[in-house]
């Protein structure tokens, strides 16, 4: 496991983006596992800037981690909308090469469809953020490490954390579809980014605590190619 502690958000984004850039340059048909949340935004800005100059995503495929149940692609808080406005519309990737779970329709059928899709798109890299309770994607504490795509009822702490993006906390969906931990672990490389002291406990538990489902991100200890990029706040409770 490689751990970088960046001096600021810009450096964190540059280090993390470097790993994605190397993959896209060496394999123009690579499959990128992408994530939502505010932490990856700097990486997506750098991808867009480089694409405007020299790097093409025309044959790249992307697979996202999760989506809220009930939000359509045009809802401004859906993860499909987030990906389109922050990345896909700013690079030359054809939209049909981008995959995000569909939050409308029958969630159970959508989970099976997504699993079948994941089986055809082995990820070269999976980008991850982390929740304050150690969740990855929307795999909340207690999720078995063997899980595949499933629907979840969000923990109150996740609803509270994500309420900042909605007009009121009542509008935050209570359910989501998420890629399971088994499929996250199937990516060749995992790249986790985290900022701020509010993530420090989760990071310490994930990287230095026992690897078990009480902290979903602690599963990363069981992967053989992991890169972690933190700012000083997120790293502040790590003891080496
Ligand atoms: C949501 C997403 C996660 C993300 C987390 C942290 O819960 N489902 O994939 O890691 O938010 O987001 P942020 O980067 O905004 O702290």
Boltz pocket constraint, residues with backbone or C-beta under 6 A from the ligand:
constraints:
  - pocket:
      binder: B
      contacts: [[A, 35], [A, 36], [A, 37], [A, 38], [A, 39], [A, 40], [A, 65], [A, 66], [A, 128], [A, 129], [A, 130], [A, 131], [A, 135], [A, 136], [A, 137], [A, 138], [A, 158], [A, 162], [A, 193]]
      max_distance: 6.0
